Amino acid sequence: MAFLLPNIERDDWKTFLLLQLVLDTIPDPIFVKDRAHRVIACNQGFCRLIGQPYEVLIGASDPDFMPKEQAEVFWHFDDVVFRSGQSNENEELATSSDGITRTIWTRKFPLRNISGDVVGLCGVVTDITTMKERLQRAERLEAENREQRAVIEAQTAMLDQMSMPVLHVGQGVLLLPLIGEISDRRAERALQTLLGVIHERGAEIVIFDVTGVPRFDTAVAGHLVRAVQATELLGCQSVLVGIGPEIARTLVELQVDFGRVAIRATLQDGITFAMKARDRRLRLPTGRA
């Protein structure tokens, strides 16, 4: 590499050469500018970043090898350091002679003479193109994941409503078929839907059909008890159907009290009971329970 030496004494040649060699061992681009924005020193990392040899860069300025709009940005932040005498760092775009635009992080430090006056600056550049691209990809993936989670949650809510719909089987009579695994989430959503329909329709009787529940344990029993209690608070009588031997044994072992709930073997029996109970209520004189 041919060095264009500054105007220094011959005895300082070895010191200058040693300093240049040290700078060239540092992979991050390093440059030094005077107050006219001219490059007066740089390392090979800076040469590689710009895509120009050392002898071309020394004495040149940003507009000589950068697009005008980028050079204006570089000069602006140079002037910030010159005026303030404080270091500055910022993200910039740099297009080299190969036409490739890179994202760089530049740290600029004021260069002072013996009197303390700012006579230039020293800059250290880090190419963050790859890191920036990875960050943007991560942000895109996170945004896509959020959208997918929102879609999944919406689909799950829709499936929950479809798998445990509240059906109107007669005037004042509702049916809630419990189907599949009853998770806390599904149970809560089903109860919210049921209470809303009871309020809207003024229902008097709710039939809970547990025929489609594959596993009836303490948690399911607890959800069912809370649903019965909530419907009673709205003035509804509860009817429980679909209890097989396994569910019956579970309820006995768990000591679940369904004493105030009408229990029927099949859904048809439950609907028949509910219709008769509703008709009896309709025939009661006003003011009698």
Secondary structure, DSSP 4 states (H G I P E B T S, - for coil): ------S--GGGHHHHHHHHHHHHH--S-EEEEETTSBEEEE-HHHHHHHT--HHHHTT-BGGGTS-HHHHHHHHHHHHHHHHH-S-EEEEEEEE-TTS-EEEEEEEEEEEE-TTS-EEEEEEEEEE-HHHHHHHHHHHHHHHHHHHHHHHHHHHHHHHHHHHS--EEEETTEEEEEEES---HHHHHHHHHHHHHHHHHHT--EEEEEEEE-S---HHHHHHHHHHHHHHHHTT-EEEEE---HHHHHHHHHHT---TTSEEESSHHHHHHHHHHHHHHHHHSPTT--
